[in-house]
Amino acid sequence: MLAPMKKNVTVIGGGLAGSEAALSLAARGIAVRLVEMRPATPTAVHHTDGLAELVCSNSLKSTKPDSAAGMLKTELARLGSPLFAAARRHRVAAGGALAVDRAAFSADVTAQVETAPLIELVREEAADVAAEAARADAVVLATGPLTSEALSDSLAALAGADHLAFYDAAAPVVMADSLDYGRLFRQSRYEEGAGDYLNAPFDRDEYEAFIDALLGARRVIDKAFGSKDLFQACQPIEEIARAGRDAPRFGTLKPVGLIDPRTRRRPWAALQLRAEDACGQSYNLVGFQTNLAFPEQERVFRMVPGLEHAEFARYGVMHRNTFIDAPRLLDDHGRLVTGAARRLPAPIYVAGQLAGTEGYAEAIRSGLHAALAVAADLRGTVLPALPRQTAYGALLSYATDPATVDYQPMHVNFGIMEPLDPPIRNKGARYHAYAERGATALEAYARALEEAGLLAPGGGTPPTWPAAAGAGAC
């Protein structure tokens, strides 16, 4: 930890972005008051009062170095993210993705926060942004997609009519000992032999019957959703099917790269199941976010081959998801720049999904960026410019560019990267070039942070990948 400062910051929200911001600020010698409304004020989707609880799935996406998601993880490692280090400690088998035992991960982060000397964890609902600004040197809003109604109203007063919302969904989790392993087979896509995923293979008749049941099932929120209502990466499986009966078979249920060992052929469709915990006691239905009523989930999802007697550890849920129009409201430090916000006694920073940076790793990186910006501001130093050639730099540039119209939450991806000069036509070579260019830019940025006294101890940890925990560790 760097030498303590006589400054204090209020971080509102104990999710991924808020927990990362709090721990990163404390590591830089800044006192933090972390306000988390649970368990006093519960939400529709959280199941515990732990910090950094993952509610949609347990996957932080690809670790492949020359993917946008992999580049982002390299950034988190190089800059010393405490939450990313925790994710690596609690990794579970998921092929080329970083998936975690969500209970162990949350417990780790909660313990880090509770034992940090410079962090005060307050369990209450923050309802007024202005009131919080009056008692701190800076405020970080990281309340995520389930921002409380009172705080949303307070934020709307600062943000004006650009305060937006959409719907999001989460997938069910089933118990491992309730699955039929005579029907399921273990394989990762394009790999021979046992893999990290269980696969439920459909033949054509099974698929058609399943789609019929899915389209006729009762929903919790009974409305016809438009494209602006739903975040595209978490569309309910029944909404995908409404777009066309074969849409799931070319998306969530695509069978490509899989061979059913019973038939030695590719299935007509296939559902993948990913381990939810380190011991493989439960499995997440990958891509099966849903708005179906709980009894309908049991009825319809038990039509999936191998899930006929599935016991549900957690049902899929759908909920309101709140975010702000970042291109009009935030600067490149993540600071709220409306006139009303500027009149407050302390600057307001917005991080995580509330700012529209969609994705788990993106939320963590957003919290770290907010911590760096606040630390620079309070120390009276200049925050080095984040290169657009880095994964998060590209996302931040997109999310704070006033030219960005019809803003929707965005993951890191190569589509928002600064184009290569000269262009590279081959996709594989192009992605590799993006990664190499990003690594060079990241190293220069990390050195600039270090010179500014902003790179906390632990920065520079290489992005190594320890073996995922498995049944042998239980």
N, C-alpha and C positions, 0 to 999 in steps of 0.2 A: 504494500500500500504506500502511496506517495504521502508526503507530509500533510497533515490535516490543515484545512483552511477554516477561517471563521465565516463560512458561508453555509446556507442550508437550502436544499431543494425539496420540493414536494413532488413526488411521483404518484399519479393517480392511476391505479390499475395494476394488479399483481399477476398479469398474464406473462406471455413471453417477452414482449417489448418492455413492459414496466419492470419486470424482474431483472432483465438485462441492463436496463438503464440504471436501476438502483445499485446493483452490484458494481457496475462499471464506474459510476460516480463515486461510490465509497472507496473503490480501489485507487481513485485519484485524489483521495483525501477530502472529499466533500460530504458533509452530513446530509442524510436523506431521510425524509419522512415518507414511507411507502404506505399509501392508503388503498386498502382492498375491501370492497363491500361485503364479500362473502366471509363467513356464513350468515351474517346478520341479514343481508339482503341476497337471497339466492337468485339463480337464473334458471331458465328453462332447460339448459343443456349441461351445466356443470354437475358433477356427481360428488365432488369432495370440496373441502375448503383449502386444499393445497394450492400453492402458487404454481404458475406455469403449467396448469392442467391442460392437456391436449384433448379437445373434444370432438374434432371431425375425424381424424385418423391418427395413427401413430407414426406416420412416415414423413420425414423431412426431405424426401426426394433423392435424386441421383447424387452419387459421389464421383461420377466420372469426371476427371479433371477438365476434359474439353467439352463439357456441357455447361450451360449457363448456371444450372443449379450447383454443379460441382465447383465452378469458379467462385460462386458465392460462399461455399464452405471453405475454400482456400482463404478467402478474405477473413472469415470469422476466426479461423485458426491463426492466421498471421497477426491479427490485431488483438489476440488474447481474449476472445469472448468467453466469459465464464459459463454461459448456458450451452454454448457449443461444446465446451469441454465436458460438461455434464452429459450431453447427448451421446458423446463418444463413449463415456463410461458405461452407459446403460443401453448400448446398441443391441438389437436383436436381429436375427437372420432375416434378410430381405433382399437377397440378390445384390444388385448394384446400387440399392437405395440405402439411405440411413434411416432406419426405423428404430424406435426406442421402446423399452418397457415404460409405458407412460406413468405408471404408479411410482416406479423407482426413480424416474427422471424428476417428477414433481416433488417427491420427498427430498431428493438431493438439493434441488433449487430452494425449497422451503427452508431446509436446514442451513444452507449458505446464508440466506437472508436473515434468519432468526439469530444466527451467531455472529453476524457482522457487527463490529463495535460501532460503526458510524450509521447504521440503519435502524430506524424505529419503525416497526411494523404496526400499523394502526388498522384495526378491523372495524370499519364503519363506512357508510356511504358518503362520498363527497358529492354535494349537490349544487355547489356554486363556485364556478371558476374564479370569479372576481374575489370571493372571500378567501380562496386558497392563495391567490396572487398577493393578497395583503399580508400574508404571514410567512412568505418565503422570498428568497432571492431569485428564484425561477421555478416554474411549474412545468412538468412534463405530463401531458395527457396521453395515457396509453390504455384507455378503458376498453379498447377492442370493439368488436361488432355488437356486443350486447351492452353498450353504454346505457346506464339507467335513464329513465324518462326525465328525472329532475335535472341530471347533469346534461342531458341532450338539450333540454330547453335552455339551460344556461349557456351552453356552447352555441346554440342557434342565435342567441342574442348577440354574440360576438361575431359569428360567421355570416349572419344574414340569411337570405333565401337560398344560399348555396349549400345548405345543410341537407344531405341526401340520405336515402336508405334503400336497401334491397333485401331479398330473401336468400338465405343460405341453408344448407342441409348437411347432416352427418350420417354416416353409415352404421349399420348394426354390427354387433360383436356377438359371436356364438361360442359356446363351450366346446373345447376340443374333444372331450370324451362323449359328446353326443353326436359326433359325425360318423358317417359310414365310410370307413377307409377301404371297403371293398369297391366302392364306386369312385372315390377320389384318388388322384395320383399326385405325387410330389415331383415338381419340375419347375425350373425357371425357364423363361422363354429362350428358345434357341440353344438350350443346353441339354446335353445327354445326361441320363441318370438322375439321381435325387437332386432336388434344388431346394430353394428356400420357400417356395409357394406351394400350397395345396391347390389343385385344380379340379373343378367340378365340370365334367364334360356333358354337353347337351347333344342329343341327336336332333334331327330336324323336327320330329313330332313333339319331343319334350320341349323344345324351344318355342314352338308355336303355341302349345298349351300354356306355357309359362307367360308368354306375351299377352295372350287372351286374358288370363287371370290378372295380370299386372294392370292392364288398361281398364279393367272393370272394377278394380279394388277401391274401397272407400278411403278418401284422403282426410287428413286432419284439417288443413287449410283448403277449403273447397273453393278454388277459383282457377280461372284460366290465366296462367302466367304468361306475360310477354317477355321479350328478350331482355328488356331493361330491368325486369323484376328479379331475375336470377343471375347470380354470378356463374359464368359459363363453366368454370372448373369444378363446381360442386352442384351441378344440376341433378335433381332427383332422377333416379333411373326410370320412373314412370313418365317423367316429362320428356326424357330422351326417346322413349318408346312412342310417345305421342307424335314425335316428329317423323316417325316412319317405323314400321314393324322391324325392319332390319337394322335400324340405327344402333341399337345396343350391340348387335353382332359385329358391327364395324367400329365399335368404340369400347365400352366397358367390357363387353363379353367377346371381344375378338379372340379367335383361337389361333392366330398366327404364331409360329414359333413353338407350338405345343404338339406333342404326339401322344395320344392315349395308348399306354402300353397294352391295354386289353385288345384294342382293335388294330394297333400299329398304324393308325391314321390320324390325321388332324380332325378334331371334333367339329361339329357344325357350329358350335359356340362353346364358350367356356368361362366360368366365373373363377377368378383367382381369390384365394384366401391367404392373408398374411398374418404371421404370428403377432399377437397383441401384447404378449409379455415374454420375458426372457425364458421362461420355462415351457412355453408353448402350451399353456393351459387354456387359452382362448384365441380365437381368430377373428380378424376384421374382414368383412365382405368388401373387397376392394372395389371402389367405384359404385357402391350400392347406396349412396346417399338417397334418402327417401322422405316423402311427406305422407306415407301411408299410416293409417291408424295402427296402433300396436297389434290388435288381434289380426288385422289384415296382413301385417308383416309376417306373423307366424304362419298364416294360411298360405300366402303366396310364396314366400321365400323357402318354405319347406317343399315346394315343388322343384327346387333346384336339386339335381341328382347328387346324392350323398348328404343332403341336408334334410331328409325326410323326417328325422326325429330331433332336429336341432333345438337346443335349449339356448335362449337368448340371454346373454350376460348384460347386454345393453341394446335397447332398441334405437333405430335411426330416428332422428328428430329434425324438424325444420324450424327455423327461427328468423326473426327480423335481424338484419345485419346493417349497422350504421357506419357511414363514412362521410368525410367531408370532400368538397371539391378542391383538392389540393392545388391544382394549377392556378386557381384564382386566389387561394387563401394562404399558401405557405411559401416561404423563401427556401433557398437550397440548404439551409440549416434545419429545416423542419419547423421554423418559427412562424406562428400565426401573425400575419401582417395587416389585418384589417384595422381600420381607424379605431374601432372600439377596443380591440386588443392592445393597441399601442398606448392607449390611455391608462391601462392598468399599471399598478406599481411594480410588477415583475413581468418579464417576458414569458409567453406561453409557447411551449413546443408541443408538437403532436407527433406521436410515434405509433408504429404498428398498423394494424388493420383499420383503425380509425382514420389514418391518413391515406388509406387505400393501397398500401403496399401488401398485397395478398400473398399469404403463404407463411408457414412456420419459420423457416430459415430467414425469410425476408423480414418477419416481425422482429426476430432476434437482432438482425443487422440494423434495423431501424432504431431499436432501442439503444444499441451501441453508438449509432451515429448521433442520436439526440444527446447521449451522455458526453460525447466528444465536443459537440457544439456548446453545450451548457458549461462544461469545464473550461473551454477556451474563453467563453464570454466572462465567466466569473474570475478567471485568472488574468483577464485583460490582455490576452494573446490572440493572435489571428489563427483561426482554424484553417489548416491547409486545405486547398480546394481538392475535392474528391474527383479523381479523373473519370471522365465519362467512359473510358476504355475498360474500367472495372465493372463487374456485374452490378453491384449496387449503385455505382456511379451512373450507369445507364438508366437504371430504374428511377433513381432520384431525379435525373435530368428530365425524364419523361413525365414524372409525377408533379414536377414544379414548373413545367414549361407552359406559360400562358397560351401558347399556340395549340396545346393539347385540348381537343374539343370532345364533348360527350364522354367525359372522364369516367372510367370504370376501374375497379381494383385490378391490379396487374402483378403477375409474377415476374421474376427475372426471366428474360428470354433473349435469344439472339436477334429477334425482330426489332428490338429497340436499341441495339448496339450501334455505335458509330460505324459507318461502312468502312471496309478495308480499302486502302489505296496503295496499289491497284487492286481491283476486285479479284476474287478467287472464285471460279465457277464450281469446282468440285466441293460438295458439301462437307465431306469429312476433312479435307484440307482447310476449308474455310473456318470450320469450328476450331480446329487445332490452332489456326492463326489467331483467332479471337482469344483463345486461352493464353497463348504465348504473349500476345500484346497486353492482355490484362494483367498477367503476372509481372511484367516489367513495370507497368503503371502502378500496380499495388505496392511493389517494393519501394518505388520512389515515394509514394504516399506514406508508407509506414516509416521511412527514414525522416520525412518531414514532420510527422507526428512526434517522433522521438526527439528531434531537435527542438520542437516547441514544448517539450516536457509533458506531452499528452499521451504517450504510449505507456500504459500501465505495466507494472511487472507481470510477466507471463506472456506479453506480446512477443511474437516471433516463434511461437510453438509450431513446429512443422505439422502439416495436415496428414499425419499418419492415421492408419485405420486399424485399431486393435481388432482381434477376432471377435465376432459377435457372440454374445452370451447364448447358450443353448441348454438343452435338457441336461447335459453333463454337468452344468454349473449349479443345478438345483438340488 
